[in-house]
């Protein structure tokens, strides 16, 4: 997992990205996944902010997302994104995520966090 983190950081750095955020397809156990890798340790707070925003739902959702039909349909308003840390992959930061979650609901939450964290 350490090698995977290094490769993701290299990928981000070569392209000028602050971080790489991946949304993975459903696995054999019925869960999707999310991973967050900062390009450098200095970008760690950006990934921490994204993680906190996504993990904090539904309690920290802004009004515009509370009224979003997809958030209702995917039960994010009741259950959040359902992140569960995959500790066995450390230092790679990856999470199992409820299968109902789509990029159309994950990306607005993650990008809101990125915009807010950019002032760090």
Secondary structure as the mmCIF struct_conf table of DSSP 4:
data_model
#
loop_
_struct_conf.conf_type_id
_struct_conf.id
_struct_conf.beg_label_comp_id
_struct_conf.beg_label_asym_id
_struct_conf.beg_label_seq_id
_struct_conf.end_label_comp_id
_struct_conf.end_label_asym_id
_struct_conf.end_label_seq_id
HELX_RH_AL_P HELX_RH_AL_P1 UNK A 2 UNK A 15
TURN_TY1_P TURN_TY1_P1 UNK A 16 UNK A 16
BEND BEND1 UNK A 18 UNK A 18
STRN STRN1 UNK A 19 UNK A 24
HELX_LH_PP_P HELX_LH_PP_P1 UNK A 25 UNK A 26
TURN_TY1_P TURN_TY1_P2 UNK A 28 UNK A 29
BEND BEND2 UNK A 30 UNK A 30
STRN STRN2 UNK A 32 UNK A 38
BEND BEND3 UNK A 39 UNK A 40
HELX_RH_3T_P HELX_RH_3T_P1 UNK A 41 UNK A 43
HELX_RH_AL_P HELX_RH_AL_P2 UNK A 44 UNK A 55
TURN_TY1_P TURN_TY1_P3 UNK A 56 UNK A 60
HELX_RH_AL_P HELX_RH_AL_P3 UNK A 63 UNK A 66
TURN_TY1_P TURN_TY1_P4 UNK A 67 UNK A 67
HELX_RH_AL_P HELX_RH_AL_P4 UNK A 69 UNK A 73
TURN_TY1_P TURN_TY1_P5 UNK A 74 UNK A 75
HELX_RH_AL_P HELX_RH_AL_P5 UNK A 76 UNK A 79
TURN_TY1_P TURN_TY1_P6 UNK A 80 UNK A 81
STRN STRN3 UNK A 84 UNK A 85
HELX_RH_3T_P HELX_RH_3T_P2 UNK A 87 UNK A 89
TURN_TY1_P TURN_TY1_P7 UNK A 90 UNK A 91
BEND BEND4 UNK A 92 UNK A 92
STRN STRN4 UNK A 93 UNK A 97
TURN_TY1_P TURN_TY1_P8 UNK A 99 UNK A 100
HELX_RH_AL_P HELX_RH_AL_P6 UNK A 103 UNK A 117
TURN_TY1_P TURN_TY1_P9 UNK A 118 UNK A 119
#
